Every structure is written in structure tokens, then in C-alpha cells.
Amino acid sequence: MTPEPIRYWSSNGVRSGLLVNRGRRWLYIMLMDYPIKIRRVPVSAIQSIQALKLKGQPYPVTRAVNIFKRSVKRCYGTLRKAPKDVRKALS
């Protein structure tokens, strides 16, 4: 599944992120929050997820992935030191 740029409302506030994988019971999302990692959220939380928009159009996936890659490099020093699931989602 290709990542989808999303906006996620949680108890900690609103975060931008990528919807990495959608299963039967869980959604796997990567939020722009320190540390950048894949978080598992129940499918019932789909009501608190909205597609990210840029000037009324769907947010470009390649642009979002590049922004996340830059942030991962800042967080972990290099992309190779990031967790394996994060590297897989960004490749």
C-alpha cells in the first residue's frame, strides 16, 4: 500500500502523518511527532482521520514522503539508523 498523507486528531492534539497500512483491525500510521515511528491505531479511529489537502487538492504523496525522510534523518541522524518499519514505509 502506498502511504497516504493524513491529518489525525488524537487526545494529544492534531498531527500530520502518513497512513502506512490498513488492516482489518488496525491502522498503521506514522505521525510527524518525536520520535518518528509507526503507531498502531484501531480501525474505529478512522473517524478522527482526514485526508490532507494542499490548496483544495489531495496532498502530493512524494512531497509528503520527502518531508518525512528529512525529518527521520534529523531525528535519527541518518535513514539507516531509523527503525526497519519506518525505512520500509518511506521506500
Contact map, one row per residue, 1 for C-alpha under 8 A:
1110000000000000000110000000000000000000000000000000000000000000000000000000000000000000000
1111000000000000000100000000000000000000000000000000000000000000000000000000000000000000000
1111100000000000011110000000000000000000000000000000000000001000000000000000000000000000100
0111110000000000011100000000000000000000000000000010000000001000000000000000000000000000000
0011111000000001111000000000000000000000000000000011000000111001000000000000000000000000000
0001111100000001111000000000000000000000000000001111000000000000000000000000000000000000000
0000111110000111100000000000000000000000000000001111000000000000000000000000000000000000000
0000011111000111100000000000000000000000000000011100000000000000000000000000000000000000000
0000001111111110000000000000000000000000000000011000000000000000000000000000000000000000000
0000000111111110000000000000000000000000000000010000000000000000000000000000000000000000000
0000000011111000000000000000000000000000000000000000000000000000000000000000000000000000000
0000000011111100000000000000000000000000000000000000000000000000000000000000000000000000000
0000000011111110000000000000000000000000000000000000000000000000000000000000000000000000000
0000001111011111000000000000000000000000000000000000000000000000000000000000000000000000000
0000001111001111100000000000001110000000000000000000000000000000000000000000000000000000000
0000111100000111110000000000001100000000000000000001000000000000000000000000000000000000000
0000111100000011111000000000111100000000000000000000000000000000000000000000000000000000000
0011110000000001111100000000111000000000000000000000000000000001000000000000000000000000000
0011110000000000111111000011110000000000000000000000000000000000000000000000000000000000000
1111000000000000011111000011110000000000000000000000000000000000000000000000000000000000100
1010000000000000001111100011100000000000000000000000000000000000000000000000000000000000000
0000000000000000001111110111000000000000000000000000000000000000000000000000000000000000000
0000000000000000000011111110000000000000001000000000000000000000000000000000000000000000000
0000000000000000000001111100000000000000001000000000000000000000000000000000000000000000000
0000000000000000000000111110000000000000011000000000000000000000000000000000000000000000000
0000000000000000000001111111000000000001111000000000000000000000000000000000000000000000000
0000000000000000001111101111100000000001111000000000000000000000000000000000000000000000000
0000000000000000001111000111110000000111100000000000000000000000000000000000000000000000000
0000000000000000111110000011111000000111100000000000000000000000000000000000000000000000000
0000000000000000111100000001111100011110000000000000000000000000000000000000000000000100000
0000000000000011110000000000111110011110000000000000000000000000000000000000000000000000000
0000000000000011100000000000011111010000000000000000000000000000000100000000000000000000000
0000000000000010000000000000001111110000000000000000000000000000000000000000000000000000000
0000000000000000000000000000000111110000000000000000000000000000000000000010000000000000000
0000000000000000000000000000000011111000000000000000000000000000000000000010000000000000000
0000000000000000000000000000011111111100000000000000000000000000000000110010000000000100000
0000000000000000000000000000011000111110000000000000000000000000000000000000000000100100000
0000000000000000000000000001111000011111000000000000000000000000000000000000000000001100000
0000000000000000000000000001111000001111100000000000000000000000000000000000000000000000000
0000000000000000000000000111100000000111110000000000000000000000000000000000000000000000000
0000000000000000000000000111100000000011111010000000000000000000000000000000000000000000000
0000000000000000000000001110000000000001111111000000000000000000000000000000000000000000000
0000000000000000000000111110000000000000111111000000000000000000000000000000000000000000000
0000000000000000000000000000000000000000011111100000000000000000000000000000000000000000000
0000000000000000000000000000000000000000111111111000000000000000000000000000000000000000000
0000000000000000000000000000000000000000011111111000000000000000000000000000000000000000000
0000000000000000000000000000000000000000000111111100000000000000000000000000000000000000000
0000000111000000000000000000000000000000000011111100000000000000000000000000000000000000000
0000011110000000000000000000000000000000000011111110000000000000000000000000000000000000000
0000011100000000000000000000000000000000000000111111000000000000000000000000000000000000000
0001111000000000000000000000000000000000000000001111100001000000000000000000000000000000000
0000111000000001000000000000000000000000000000000111110001100000000000000000000000000000000
0000000000000000000000000000000000000000000000000011111111100000000000000000000000000000000
0000000000000000000000000000000000000000000000000001111111100000000000000000000000000000000
0000000000000000000000000000000000000000000000000000111110000000000000000000000000000000000
0000000000000000000000000000000000000000000000000000111111000000000000000000000000000000000
0000000000000000000000000000000000000000000000000000111111100000000000000000000000000000000
0000000000000000000000000000000000000000000000000011110111110000000000000000000000000000000
0000100000000000000000000000000000000000000000000001110011111011000000000000000000000000000
0000100000000000000000000000000000000000000000000000000001111111000000000000000000000000000
0011100000000000000000000000000000000000000000000000000000111111100000000000000000000000000
0000000000000000000000000000000000000000000000000000000000011111110000000000000000000000000
0000000000000000000000000000000000000000000000000000000000111111111000000000000000000000000
0000100000000000010000000000000000000000000000000000000000111111111100000000000000000000000
0000000000000000000000000000000000000000000000000000000000001111111110000000000000000000010
0000000000000000000000000000000000000000000000000000000000000111111111000000000000000000000
0000000000000000000000000000000000000000000000000000000000000011111111100000000000000000000
0000000000000000000000000000000100000000000000000000000000000001111111110000000000000000010
0000000000000000000000000000000000000000000000000000000000000000111111111000001000000000010
0000000000000000000000000000000000000000000000000000000000000000011111111100000000000000000
0000000000000000000000000000000000010000000000000000000000000000001111111110000000000000000
0000000000000000000000000000000000010000000000000000000000000000000111111111111001000000000
0000000000000000000000000000000000000000000000000000000000000000000011111111111000000000000
0000000000000000000000000000000000000000000000000000000000000000000001111111110000000000000
0000000000000000000000000000000001110000000000000000000000000000000000111111100000000000000
0000000000000000000000000000000000000000000000000000000000000000000000011111111011000000000
0000000000000000000000000000000000000000000000000000000000000000000000011111111010000000000
0000000000000000000000000000000000000000000000000000000000000000000000011101111111000000000
0000000000000000000000000000000000000000000000000000000000000000000010011001111111000010000
0000000000000000000000000000000000000000000000000000000000000000000000000000011111000010000
0000000000000000000000000000000000000000000000000000000000000000000000000001111111100000000
0000000000000000000000000000000000000000000000000000000000000000000000010001011111110110000
0000000000000000000000000000000000001000000000000000000000000000000000000000000011111110000
0000000000000000000000000000000000000000000000000000000000000000000000000000000001111111000
0000000000000000000000000000000000000100000000000000000000000000000000000000000000111111100
0000000000000000000000000000010000011100000000000000000000000000000000000000000001111111110
0000000000000000000000000000000000000000000000000000000000000000000000000000001101111111111
0000000000000000000000000000000000000000000000000000000000000000000000000000000000011111111
0010000000000000000100000000000000000000000000000000000000000000000000000000000000001111111
0000000000000000000000000000000000000000000000000000000000000000100110000000000000000111111
0000000000000000000000000000000000000000000000000000000000000000000000000000000000000011111
